[in-house]
Amino acid sequence: MKLAKRLWLILGPIFIAMLGVVTLLFWPGNYGQSRQDNVEKAAVSLSPNVFKGNLLKSAAFNEDYVPFIGSSELSRMDPFHPSVLAAKYRRDYQPFLLGSAGTQSLTHFFSLQTAGKELNGKKVVVIVSPQWFVWNGIQRGMFSYYYSNLQTNNFLEHAKPSDPMAQYAATRLLQLPSGSSNSTLTEAIIRIKAGVPLTQFQKTYLRLSERLYDHEDSLFSQLFLRDNRPTIAKGEETLPSQYDPWVLDDLATQMGKGETTNNKFGIQNKFYNDRVKPVVGKLKDTQIGFDYDYGPEFSDFQLLLDFFSRHNITPLFVIPPVNGKWAEYTGLRQEMLDQFDRKIQYQLRTQGFTHIDDMIDEGNQPYFMQDTIHLGWRGWLAMDNSVRPFLENKQTTPKYKINDDFYTKAWQDKEPRLIPDMRGGKSN
Amino acid sequence: MINLQPYENPGYFVLLVVALLPAIIIRLNGRRSHWYETLVSFVFLFLMFDGRKWTQGVALIGYTIWQFAIVALYLRYRTKKDSPNKFSVFFWSVVLAIAPLTVVKFTPLFDHGRSSIVGFLGISYLTFKTVGMIMETRDGFIKDFHPVKFLQFLLFMPTISSGPIDRYRRFEKDYDRTLDREQYLDLFGKGIDRLFLGFFYKFILGYGFGTMLLPNLQRQAMQARGGFLDFSWPLIGVMYCYSMYLFFDFAGYSLFAIGISNLMGVETPKNFNYPWISHNIKDFWNRWHMTLSFWFRDYIYMRFVFFIMKHKWIKSRVTIANLGYLLLFLIMGIWHGETWYYITYGIFHATVMICTDAWIRWKKKHEGLLPHNWFTHAVAILLTFNTICFSFLIFSGFLDRLWFH
């Protein structure tokens, strides 16, 4: 008796706690839907939970939300930001922002794994930053920051052996620390990379852990969402009630002028003071050697294209410029940007992705960029000129011809000058 | 192939405790089963080094044979009647025992960052154990070689990958004894406590600091580069956040190892004793990664000091002590890895040690000049805390990324 009592004192609390946790996480039912309020919040929150989870994205894509896939420019929420325009002028779509500092193709590919079927046959907007395409691709830490095992779980459940897309994605995952965060998943990723089917044990494991991760997602992913809705609402107040592109362009010019008074680069005052001014002298001519023409990002980007093709998604690709004055000061070569444009457009057009808004040459337009590399004021409006018709009009179902050569090192290293130039004027 | 890395996730603990259950029940009845506990250890060691890690498994076997031979031969030499106890024999035994670790530590430097094929997870900690044994054998404290106990000690499963570093004579006592029910229940309760404190440290606090906060702060610090030495407020955040992560992650890990040892009836020494309340750097090293710092103190620093004094090469005791610190922390730095930041970290700690010693001597000479009250004590703790956090910023390698990448 005494032994039982002492053991109970030591172990009792653990048993009770374990029972609680196991019930909570492995309960076969589900914990209700995401609240509408949270979906609205998530659409503009840019928080990592949104990338990691499943629930919020699925809920949003089942409604009228359109994924706006990009990176740090999405956080520049001035009054001409796509989310503000769509809300103010009651467009029949609402952007669901997927992008934050450090998100690149690979993050998006894995993040979309958690919301594959909800996107079937829909439209998306992708802002392709040339800066993603540095020679060594996505930074390890940045990938980890937006990564969750739920993404890999979903990826592995749908991965078919000897599928070039799955094999390439598995290879990349294993090159990053996130790929070894769970040894059972790692073993499964290795099998996919090798083109071998998963074992029965691995399949069962994936099924069980999916339930666990899903519950985790529904219990926790709606907490800790940044609320950017006040910023959006403030932007709406600034805009005229009638939509008129000319009036808006005037307004954007005025605002841009008023907010870029302390520097010669056309950079927003606050950004200039905080981030540029302290080091401006040191940065002169530091970007002469920058190159966005080679590297793994080109194949990572192919993963996204492959994903779109398999889900019959129609994407619009926006290619933003770099602030021209800034590029000139730092020595970033416009010629190199043009080469990047040529290479990426070849990859898009030869595979049937023809909705492209190419703004790579617009870097010298006044008040187009909010700072050094991020769209702002008139830049957002210019993008809206292609986004609005694209999303409001019906688009024909695309026919894609996916070419697996884009997964190869040969393509990553391919000299853009040796590629046929398929840009031939702007098309939409 | 199932591969299990020690303490990596909750599942590991469930499996391990279930496997240990029969051993626990036997111990609750005031008995013990060495062969069953050995079987469990073997299975978990196997799962640790199987699958893709099989090369490490092979390396571990080879390493064990190597160390077994060295320790056995040296013990035989020392326990011979009228053993000459020559320094050269001792010296070469230590060199041979350290040789595999040295190869492993220097391979990345000379082979473009590749890791050595003779390496495996935990090689450092096993080397500390055998070198300690050789030293104590030279001193005559270890008198006989017991092959089974040697292997049990060397390959003790709960501590194999990252310590704490036990000592043979202490371990042997625990291994030989049989606890009665009451004693075992006490130890069992302590073990469970430690496991759960470890969960809280590693999986909650360590995760919060290391996985949730740190990357954010690092990114902000990287973006704010450009000022004097790329200094910025987020960098300060990185410094404190990394220090907290380092502590909770490693202290949590050590608690797991001690907790599981306790379930197996072994009282592995603790590794951390509230390091953040240290009032100076010497106090800190008595509280931080204790089994490692005691090992360095006993087997490098003390040996060095006695050696110099015996040969009367240097007169000044202060100089000897200072050189000892420099040697100790340089070796510790190099052991962490041959990068500028680990070595700087070592030199930094040696410098702070030397300064602290000088300060203590000064205080002794001028007794009564400075009051000792709660306020001065608090200032001392605060100062020590910040000095240590700064040293961990160097240690983290983040400055390398910040300045050179």
Boltz contact constraints between the chains, C-beta under 6 A:
constraints:
  - contact:
      token1: [A, 6]
      token2: [B, 185]
      max_distance: 6.0
  - contact:
      token1: [A, 10]
      token2: [B, 189]
      max_distance: 6.0
  - contact:
      token1: [A, 10]
      token2: [B, 192]
      max_distance: 6.0
  - contact:
      token1: [A, 141]
      token2: [B, 215]
      max_distance: 6.0
  - contact:
      token1: [A, 145]
      token2: [B, 215]
      max_distance: 6.0
  - contact:
      token1: [A, 183]
      token2: [B, 3]
      max_distance: 6.0
  - contact:
      token1: [A, 278]
      token2: [B, 226]
      max_distance: 6.0
  - contact:
      token1: [A, 278]
      token2: [B, 227]
      max_distance: 6.0
  - contact:
      token1: [A, 279]
      token2: [B, 226]
      max_distance: 6.0
